[in-house]
């Protein structure tokens, strides 16, 4: 009994240390950015568009865990934030193409507290009191002497839709959202606005001392098994989606691109007496996201804010956190072989050091799949020569682990079950497909790990921007 109590106490201390403020959800991954939700990257997706396979769709989500009933001041993009989607197409981990999004919010009637003064029937309806528009600029960067750079405005004064408020305010929300899909020159299509949050995860159990409800009996602190619960269900987010012809993204002969999204603020903010602020100086990156769950589960608490400020080209400095992953140690401790007499234990021993497999999957790409070179960088890598395997939402949720090479870690689709895939990857449970490419022997039952949440709470759209219609505030129970 003393051995068991000591074991459980040690696990509680180790895992409890990880669950500090700013780690309370997978969308609030670092202390500083957890206090700045309008600039917080929540998720990034990149995939070949199934209905337009000559294009790539990139979706960058911001503003975590938006309650649909958020009036009177509904969530919106921040006019003072520079939102960017970066593309590396030559394997040097430096962006060659950057799509910049800047927003402008208009308060039409400052003498009312209402977001809208009547039903919103169109994107220019005067009843909409907080109309928001944006500009899209493409920056092409060179890496030679002088770092030549060019900027081209692809679209200006593009309207976002309003938030989905209710049947009186937004009676035909689908039409408003459809009108906010903008076709630009060169075959580029963009959308920016509120959407259902497509991420799915059992946050309540995962952050209760790393519990997985289906594996509750095998945890160091055992409970009865339960089905997983999607803690992100019924929450919204704000999506920036762009669809670009493949020919405009790749640099021959390379077919694989690396993508990351970021948010930046001016270096200096001066608060004014009238409640506004003056923002000055150059932009400083405050949030970034490439591969999912890296800053949440790989980077330690003391370096999370520094990681957000760093560029992917400098990620070799973080390699040790990949080769000696804390998640693997926790999986061994919580679900591995327990002290004698303890009822837990489910997994084969997991390597806690020398994890070159994670470096390949998360920092360089996998050879024969989406390898971009030896340069370590946190980028979402997509091999554009691999055709879509199914309509949006129809791919195998386990992606490459299940033999669906159009899914994660080859890019990321909306339906890819990132939590289960990453849990299995850290536990060396790659299944019969990927382990051969990595030169590893597969470990079972490690390839069965999961949180019990296998799909989003809403069906995705079959057309751009694909992310489901946001939940309506009026419908919140």
C-alpha positions in Angstrom: 0.0 0.0 0.0 2.8 2.4 0.8 4.5 1.7 -2.5 1.2 2.4 -4.4 0.6 5.6 -2.5 4.1 6.8 -3.2 3.8 5.9 -6.9 0.4 7.8 -7.3 1.7 10.8 -5.4 4.8 11.1 -7.6 2.6 10.9 -10.8 0.3 13.5 -9.4 3.2 15.9 -8.7 4.7 15.4 -12.1 1.5 15.8 -14.1 0.2 18.5 -11.8 3.3 20.6 -12.6 2.4 20.5 -16.2 -1.1 21.8 -15.7 -0.3 25.4 -15.0 -2.3 28.5 -16.0 -2.1 28.8 -19.8 -2.1 25.0 -20.2 -5.8 24.6 -19.3 -6.8 23.9 -22.8 -5.1 22.8 -26.0 -5.9 26.2 -27.4 -4.2 28.3 -24.8 -0.8 26.9 -25.1 1.5 29.5 -23.5 1.2 31.8 -20.5 1.3 35.1 -22.4 -0.8 34.2 -25.4 -3.5 32.8 -23.1 -4.1 36.4 -22.1 -4.3 37.6 -25.7 -7.0 35.4 -27.3 -7.5 37.5 -30.4 -3.9 36.8 -31.4 -3.9 33.1 -30.3 -3.4 30.5 -33.1 -5.6 27.6 -32.3 -5.2 25.2 -35.2 -3.7 25.0 -38.7 -4.8 22.8 -41.6 -3.3 22.3 -45.1 -4.7 19.8 -47.6 -5.4 19.4 -51.3 -8.9 20.5 -52.0 -11.0 17.5 -52.8 -13.4 19.4 -55.0 -10.6 21.5 -56.6 -7.6 19.1 -56.6 -5.4 21.5 -58.5 -5.5 23.8 -55.4 -4.3 23.6 -51.8 -6.6 24.9 -49.0 -4.9 26.4 -45.9 -7.0 27.2 -42.8 -5.6 29.1 -39.8 -7.9 29.4 -36.8 -7.6 32.0 -34.1 -9.5 33.0 -30.9 -10.0 29.8 -28.8 -13.2 28.5 -27.3 -15.6 31.2 -28.3 -19.0 30.8 -26.6 -21.6 31.3 -29.2 -23.7 33.5 -26.9 -21.1 36.2 -26.5 -23.1 39.4 -26.7 -23.1 42.3 -26.7 -19.5 42.3 -27.8 -19.1 39.3 -30.1 -15.7 37.9 -31.0 -13.9 39.3 -34.0 -10.5 39.6 -35.5 -8.3 42.3 -33.9 -7.6 45.3 -36.1 -4.2 45.8 -34.4 -3.0 42.2 -35.1 -1.1 41.1 -38.2 -2.3 37.7 -39.2 -0.1 35.7 -41.5 0.1 32.3 -43.3 3.7 31.4 -44.4 4.8 28.9 -47.0 8.2 27.5 -47.5 8.6 25.8 -50.9 12.4 25.1 -51.1 13.0 23.3 -47.9 15.2 25.9 -46.1 12.5 26.5 -43.4 12.3 30.2 -44.4 9.0 31.5 -45.8 9.0 32.1 -49.5 5.4 33.2 -49.7 3.5 35.0 -46.9 -0.2 35.8 -47.1 -1.0 38.8 -44.8 -4.4 39.6 -43.4 -5.2 43.0 -41.9 -8.7 43.8 -40.5 -10.7 47.0 -40.1 -13.8 47.3 -37.9 -16.3 50.0 -38.4 -18.7 51.2 -35.7 -21.6 52.6 -37.6 -23.6 53.8 -34.7 -21.6 54.6 -31.5 -24.8 55.6 -29.6 -26.2 52.1 -29.2 -24.8 49.1 -27.2 -26.2 46.7 -29.9 -24.1 44.7 -32.3 -27.0 44.9 -34.7 -30.1 47.1 -34.6 -32.2 44.7 -36.7 -32.0 41.6 -38.9 -28.8 41.4 -40.9 -29.8 40.5 -44.4 -26.5 41.2 -46.3 -22.9 42.0 -45.6 -23.5 45.7 -46.1 -26.8 45.9 -44.2 -26.8 49.1 -42.1 -28.4 47.1 -39.3 -25.0 45.5 -38.7 -23.3 47.9 -36.4 -19.8 46.3 -36.2 -19.0 45.5 -39.8 -15.5 44.1 -40.4 -13.5 44.1 -43.6 -10.0 43.0 -44.5 -7.1 43.2 -46.9 -5.1 40.3 -48.3 -1.5 40.9 -49.3 0.9 38.4 -50.8 4.6 39.0 -49.9 7.2 37.2 -51.9 10.6 37.0 -50.2 14.0 36.2 -51.7 16.8 34.8 -49.6 19.8 36.1 -51.5 21.9 39.1 -50.8 19.7 42.1 -50.0 16.7 39.8 -49.3 14.6 41.2 -52.1 10.9 41.4 -51.3 7.8 42.2 -53.2 4.3 42.8 -52.0 1.0 42.5 -54.0 -2.4 43.3 -52.7 -4.7 40.4 -53.7 -7.9 41.9 -52.3 -9.1 44.9 -50.4 -12.2 45.8 -48.4 -13.3 42.2 -48.4 -16.2 41.6 -46.1 -16.3 39.1 -43.3 -19.7 37.7 -42.2 -21.2 38.7 -38.8 -21.1 36.2 -36.0 -24.0 33.7 -35.9 -26.2 35.4 -33.3 -29.8 34.0 -33.6 -32.9 33.6 -35.8 -33.9 37.3 -35.4 -30.4 38.8 -36.0 -29.0 36.4 -38.6 -32.0 34.6 -40.0 -30.1 33.3 -43.1 -26.6 32.8 -41.8 -25.6 30.3 -44.5 -26.3 33.0 -47.2 -24.2 35.6 -45.2 -21.3 33.2 -45.0 -21.5 32.2 -48.6 -21.4 35.9 -49.6 -18.2 36.2 -47.6 -16.3 33.8 -49.9 -14.3 36.0 -52.2 -12.8 34.9 -55.5 -9.6 36.8 -56.3 -7.4 37.0 -59.3 -5.3 34.0 -60.3 -7.8 31.4 -59.0 -7.3 32.3 -55.3 -10.3 32.1 -53.0 -10.5 33.5 -49.4 -12.8 33.6 -46.5 -12.4 35.1 -43.0 -15.0 34.9 -40.3 -16.6 32.9 -37.5 -16.8 29.1 -37.9 -17.5 26.1 -35.7 -14.3 25.0 -34.0 -13.3 21.8 -35.9 -10.9 20.6 -33.2 -12.1 17.7 -31.1 -10.6 16.5 -27.9 -11.6 15.3 -24.4 -9.9 18.3 -22.6 -11.7 17.5 -19.3 -10.1 14.1 -19.0 -6.8 14.8 -20.6 -6.0 17.6 -18.2 -7.3 15.7 -15.2 -3.9 14.1 -14.6 -3.6 12.9 -18.2 -6.6 10.7 -18.2 -8.0 8.9 -21.2 -11.6 7.8 -20.4 -11.5 4.6 -22.4 -8.3 3.6 -20.6 -9.4 4.8 -17.2 -8.9 1.3 -15.5 -5.2 1.3 -16.6 -4.3 4.8 -15.3 -2.1 5.1 -12.2 -5.2 6.5 -10.5 -7.8 4.1 -12.0 -11.5 4.9 -12.7 -14.3 3.1 -14.5 -14.0 3.3 -18.3 -16.2 5.9 -20.1 -16.8 7.1 -23.6 -14.8 10.3 -24.5 -16.4 13.7 -24.3 -15.6 16.4 -26.8 -14.9 19.5 -24.6 -14.6 21.8 -27.7 -18.1 20.8 -29.0 -20.5 23.8 -29.2 -17.6 26.3 -29.3 -16.7 28.5 -32.2 -13.5 30.0 -33.5 -12.5 32.5 -36.2 -11.0 31.0 -39.4 -8.8 32.5 -42.1 -9.1 30.2 -45.1 -7.3 30.6 -48.4 -7.4 28.3 -51.5 -4.4 28.7 -53.8 -3.5 26.9 -57.1 -0.7 24.4 -56.4 1.3 25.8 -59.3 1.5 29.1 -57.3 2.7 27.5 -54.1 5.4 25.0 -55.2 8.8 25.6 -56.5 9.8 22.9 -59.0 11.1 20.2 -58.7 9.9 20.3 -55.1 6.3 19.1 -54.5 6.3 19.4 -50.7 5.6 22.7 -49.0 5.9 23.7 -45.3 3.3 25.9 -43.8 2.9 27.8 -40.5 0.6 30.5 -39.3 1.4 33.4 -37.0 0.0 36.5 -35.3 2.1 39.6 -34.6 1.6 42.8 -32.6 3.4 46.2 -32.7 6.3 46.3 -30.3 5.0 49.3 -28.4 1.5 49.9 -27.1 0.6 53.2 -25.4 -2.7 53.3 -23.6 -4.7 56.5 -24.0 -7.0 58.2 -21.6 -10.0 57.8 -23.9 -9.8 54.0 -23.7 -8.0 53.5 -27.0 -4.3 52.8 -27.6 -1.5 53.8 -29.9 0.5 50.9 -31.4 3.9 51.7 -32.7 7.1 50.1 -33.9 7.7 47.0 -35.9 5.6 43.9 -35.7 6.7 41.3 -33.1 5.4 37.7 -33.5 3.4 36.7 -30.4 2.0 33.4 -31.6 2.8 30.7 -34.2 1.6 27.3 -35.2 2.8 24.6 -37.6 2.4 21.0 -36.4 -0.4 20.6 -34.0 0.1 20.2 -30.2 3.8 21.1 -30.2 3.8 24.1 -27.9 1.1 22.4 -25.8 2.8 19.0 -25.3 6.4 19.2 -26.4 7.8 22.6 -25.3 8.2 23.0 -21.5 6.4 25.7 -19.6 9.5 27.9 -19.2 10.1 28.2 -22.9 6.6 28.4 -24.3 6.5 32.2 -24.7 10.1 32.1 -26.2 9.0 29.4 -28.7 6.1 31.6 -29.8 8.5 34.4 -30.6 11.0 32.2 -32.5 11.0 31.4 -36.2 10.8 27.8 -37.6 14.2 28.2 -39.1 15.7 28.3 -35.6 13.9 25.2 -34.2 17.0 23.1 -34.0 17.5 24.6 -30.6 14.3 22.8 -29.4 15.3 19.3 -30.8 16.1 17.9 -27.4 12.4 18.2 -26.4 11.5 16.0 -29.4 14.2 13.3 -28.8 13.5 13.2 -25.1 9.7 13.8 -25.0 8.0 14.4 -21.7 4.8 12.8 -23.1 6.6 9.5 -23.5 7.8 9.5 -19.9 4.3 10.3 -18.7 2.7 7.6 -20.9 5.2 5.1 -19.4 4.5 6.3 -15.8 0.7 6.5 -16.1 -0.1 3.5 -18.3 3.1 1.4 -18.3 4.1 -1.3 -15.9 3.1 -0.2 -12.3 4.4 -1.3 -8.9 3.5 -4.9 -8.0 -0.1 -5.2 -6.9 -1.3 -2.0 -8.7 -4.2 -2.7 -11.1 -3.0 -0.3 -13.8 -0.7 -0.9 -16.7 -1.5 -1.3 -20.4 1.4 -0.3 -22.6 4.6 -1.8 -23.8 7.6 0.2 -22.6 8.2 3.4 -24.6 11.6 4.8 -25.5 12.1 8.0 -23.6 15.3 9.1 -25.4 16.8 8.9 -28.8 13.4 9.5 -30.5 14.6 10.1 -34.1 11.1 9.0 -35.2 9.6 12.1 -33.7 12.2 14.3 -35.3 11.3 12.8 -38.7 7.5 13.2 -38.3 7.5 16.6 -36.7 10.7 18.4 -37.7 11.9 17.2 -41.1 9.2 15.2 -42.7 9.2 11.5 -43.4 11.4 10.3 -46.3 9.2 9.0 -49.1 6.2 11.0 -47.8 6.8 14.7 -47.1 10.5 15.1 -46.4 11.8 18.6 -47.0 15.5 18.2 -45.9 17.6 17.9 -42.8 16.7 21.4 -41.5 14.7 21.1 -38.3 11.6 23.2 -38.3 8.1 23.1 -37.0 6.2 23.2 -40.2 3.0 21.5 -41.4 4.4 19.6 -44.4 2.2 18.8 -47.3 3.2 16.7 -50.4 1.1 18.3 -53.1 1.7 15.3 -55.4 -0.5 13.1 -53.2 -4.1 13.2 -54.4 -7.1 13.7 -52.0 -8.4 10.3 -50.9 -12.0 11.4 -50.0 -14.3 14.4 -49.8 -13.7 16.7 -46.8 -14.7 14.8 -43.7 -14.5 11.4 -45.4 -10.8 10.5 -45.0 -9.6 8.0 -42.4 -9.3 9.9 -39.2 -5.9 8.3 -38.4 -4.4 9.5 -41.7 -1.1 7.8 -42.6 -1.2 5.5 -39.6 -4.2 3.8 -41.3 -2.7 4.0 -44.8 -4.5 7.2 -45.9 -1.5 9.2 -47.2 -3.6 12.3 -47.9 -3.9 12.8 -44.1 -1.7 13.8 -41.2 1.3 13.9 -40.9 1.1 14.7 -44.6 -0.6 18.1 -44.1 -3.6 18.1 -41.9 -7.3 17.7 -42.8 -10.2 18.8 -40.7 -11.2 15.2 -40.0 -7.7 14.0 -38.9 -7.8 12.9 -35.3 -4.7 14.7 -34.1 -5.0 13.7 -30.4 -5.1 10.0 -31.1 -2.4 10.1 -33.7 0.0 12.0 -31.5 -0.7 9.8 -28.5 0.2 6.8 -30.5 3.2 8.4 -32.1 4.7 9.4 -28.7 4.0 5.8 -27.5 5.6 4.3 -30.7 2.3 2.8 -31.6 2.4 3.7 -35.3 0.5 0.7 -36.7 1.5 -1.5 -39.6 2.0 1.3 -42.2 4.2 4.1 -40.8 6.5 2.1 -38.5 8.2 0.5 -41.6 9.0 3.9 -43.0 10.5 4.9 -39.7 12.5 1.7 -39.3 10.8 0.8 -36.1 9.1 -2.3 -34.7 5.5 -1.4 -34.0 4.2 -1.7 -30.4 0.8 -3.0 -29.6 -1.4 -2.2 -27.7 0.3 1.3 -27.9 -1.3 1.7 -31.3 -4.7 1.7 -29.7 -4.3 4.7 -27.5 -6.9 7.5 -27.8 -9.1 9.9 -25.9 -12.4 8.3 -27.1 -13.4 11.4 -29.2 -13.1 10.4 -32.8 -15.0 13.1 -34.8 -16.1 16.8 -34.7 -19.5 17.6 -33.3 -20.7 19.1 -36.7 -20.4 17.8 -40.2 -17.9 19.8 -42.4 -19.0 21.5 -45.6 -18.3 20.0 -49.0 -17.2 23.3 -50.4 -14.8 26.0 -49.4 -14.2 27.1 -46.7 -15.2 23.5 -45.5 -15.3 24.4 -41.8 -18.8 23.9 -40.4 -21.2 26.7 -39.8 -20.7 28.3 -36.4 -23.0 27.4 -33.5 -25.8 30.0 -33.1 -25.9 32.0 -29.8 -29.6 31.6 -29.6 -29.3 27.8 -29.5 -27.0 27.6 -26.5 -28.7 25.5 -23.8 
